[in-house]
Amino acid sequence: MATSPGIDPRGPRFSAGITAVLLLVTIALSLAGATVAATALFAALVALFAWGAFAGIQRHPYGVLFKKLVRPRLEKPAELEDPAPPTFAQGVGFVITLTGLALHLAAVPYALVIAASAAFIAAFLNSVFGYCLGCQIYLLLVRAGIIRRKGATTA
């Protein structure tokens, strides 16, 4: 099996922490009636999820920030992680937030708050507990044979 360059597993947790805070701000703004600000911030988060999903988490702005500013101050990680599951998780976040944004723009009540809350729960679990829901979905789809791991060989 060919191996792709691994990533520091603390990077996605760092990114998830930033995302969780921004999603919480989005929810608060929306519930406070600052709809334009909440929509703009949420649209920016949709774009960031798209960036992570399509360019890969290694090229995501939070990943670059972690690599340049945070990782040099930490000890080397015990092991590296495959970037495919966290990149897939960014795609899941993109679909959830894009759907919420589209429904919000279509004037569906509380669509933005519900989608931002769902994304917040996932980001919070990843940042605080290291439990990536999108990564778990990825692994289930690989086990079910619905998607193939990059570089995986068949027997």
C-alpha positions as CSV (number, residue, x, y, z in Angstrom):
1,M,0.0,0.0,0.0
2,A,1.4,3.4,-1.0
3,T,1.5,5.9,1.9
4,S,0.6,9.5,1.5
5,P,2.5,12.0,3.6
6,G,0.9,12.0,7.1
7,I,-0.3,15.0,9.0
8,D,0.1,16.0,12.6
9,P,-3.2,14.9,14.3
10,R,-3.2,18.0,16.4
11,G,-3.6,20.2,13.3
12,P,-7.2,19.1,12.6
13,R,-8.0,19.5,16.3
14,F,-6.6,23.1,16.2
15,S,-8.6,23.9,13.1
16,A,-11.7,22.4,14.7
17,G,-11.3,24.6,17.7
18,I,-11.2,27.8,15.6
19,T,-14.2,26.6,13.6
20,A,-16.1,25.8,16.7
21,V,-15.6,29.3,18.1
22,L,-16.6,30.9,14.8
23,L,-19.7,28.7,14.6
24,L,-20.7,29.6,18.1
25,V,-20.3,33.3,17.2
26,T,-22.5,32.7,14.1
27,I,-25.2,31.1,16.2
28,A,-25.1,33.9,18.8
29,L,-25.2,36.6,16.1
30,S,-28.2,34.9,14.4
31,L,-30.1,34.5,17.6
32,A,-29.4,38.1,18.6
33,G,-30.9,39.3,15.3
34,A,-27.7,40.3,13.6
35,T,-28.7,38.3,10.5
36,V,-26.5,40.0,8.0
37,A,-23.4,39.5,10.1
38,A,-24.3,35.9,10.9
39,T,-25.0,35.1,7.2
40,A,-21.7,36.7,6.2
41,L,-19.7,34.7,8.8
42,F,-21.5,31.5,7.9
43,A,-20.8,32.0,4.2
44,A,-17.1,32.5,5.0
45,L,-17.2,29.2,7.0
46,V,-18.9,27.4,4.1
47,A,-16.0,28.7,1.9
48,L,-13.4,27.5,4.4
49,F,-15.0,24.0,4.5
50,A,-15.0,23.9,0.7
51,W,-11.3,24.9,0.7
52,G,-10.5,22.1,3.1
53,A,-12.6,19.6,1.2
54,F,-11.4,20.4,-2.3
55,A,-7.8,21.6,-1.8
56,G,-7.1,19.3,1.1
57,I,-6.6,20.0,4.8
58,Q,-2.8,20.5,4.2
59,R,-3.6,23.6,2.1
60,H,-6.4,24.9,4.4
61,P,-5.6,28.3,6.0
62,Y,-6.0,26.9,9.5
63,G,-3.6,24.0,8.6
64,V,-1.1,26.4,7.2
65,L,-1.4,28.5,10.4
66,F,-0.9,25.4,12.6
67,K,2.1,24.2,10.5
68,K,3.9,27.6,10.5
69,L,3.0,29.0,14.0
70,V,1.9,26.3,16.3
71,R,3.7,23.0,15.4
72,P,7.2,24.4,15.7
73,R,6.5,25.1,19.3
74,L,5.3,21.6,20.1
75,E,7.2,18.3,20.4
76,K,6.9,16.0,17.3
77,P,3.8,14.0,17.3
78,A,4.0,10.3,18.4
79,E,2.6,9.3,15.0
80,L,1.2,10.9,11.8
81,E,-2.3,10.6,10.5
82,D,-3.7,9.9,7.1
83,P,-5.1,13.2,5.7
84,A,-7.9,11.5,3.8
85,P,-10.4,11.1,6.7
86,P,-10.1,14.8,7.9
87,T,-10.3,16.0,4.3
88,F,-13.5,13.9,3.9
89,A,-14.8,15.4,7.1
90,Q,-14.3,18.9,5.6
91,G,-16.5,17.8,2.8
92,V,-19.2,16.6,5.2
93,G,-18.9,20.0,6.9
94,F,-19.2,21.7,3.6
95,V,-22.4,19.8,2.6
96,I,-24.0,20.6,6.0
97,T,-23.1,24.3,6.0
98,L,-23.9,24.8,2.4
99,T,-27.3,23.2,2.8
100,G,-27.9,25.4,5.9
101,L,-26.9,28.5,4.0
102,A,-29.1,27.7,1.0
103,L,-32.1,27.0,3.2
104,H,-31.4,30.2,5.2
105,L,-31.3,32.2,2.0
106,A,-34.5,30.5,1.0
107,A,-36.0,32.0,4.2
108,V,-36.4,28.7,6.0
109,P,-36.7,29.7,9.7
110,Y,-33.7,28.7,11.9
111,A,-32.0,26.9,9.1
112,L,-28.7,28.8,9.7
113,V,-28.9,28.2,13.5
114,I,-29.6,24.5,13.0
115,A,-26.9,23.9,10.5
116,A,-24.4,25.9,12.4
117,S,-25.3,24.0,15.6
118,A,-24.8,20.7,13.9
119,A,-21.4,21.8,12.5
120,F,-20.5,23.2,16.0
121,I,-21.2,19.9,17.7
122,A,-18.9,18.1,15.2
123,A,-16.2,20.7,15.5
124,F,-16.5,20.8,19.3
125,L,-16.2,16.9,19.6
126,N,-13.1,17.0,17.4
127,S,-11.4,19.9,19.1
128,V,-12.1,18.9,22.7
129,F,-12.2,15.1,22.5
130,G,-10.3,14.3,19.3
131,Y,-13.5,12.5,18.0
132,C,-14.0,13.4,14.3
133,L,-17.5,12.5,13.2
134,G,-16.7,13.0,9.5
135,C,-13.6,10.8,9.9
136,Q,-15.8,8.0,11.4
137,I,-18.2,8.3,8.4
138,Y,-15.2,8.0,6.1
139,L,-14.0,4.9,7.8
140,L,-17.5,3.3,7.7
141,L,-17.8,4.0,4.0
142,V,-14.4,2.5,3.4
143,R,-15.3,-0.6,5.4
144,A,-18.6,-0.9,3.5
145,G,-16.6,-0.7,0.2
146,I,-18.5,2.4,-0.9
147,I,-15.3,4.4,-1.2
148,R,-11.6,3.3,-1.5
149,R,-8.7,4.6,0.5
150,K,-6.2,6.4,-1.7
151,G,-3.2,4.2,-2.3
152,A,-5.1,1.1,-1.1
153,T,-4.5,-2.1,-2.9
154,T,-7.0,-4.8,-3.5
155,A,-6.3,-8.4,-2.6
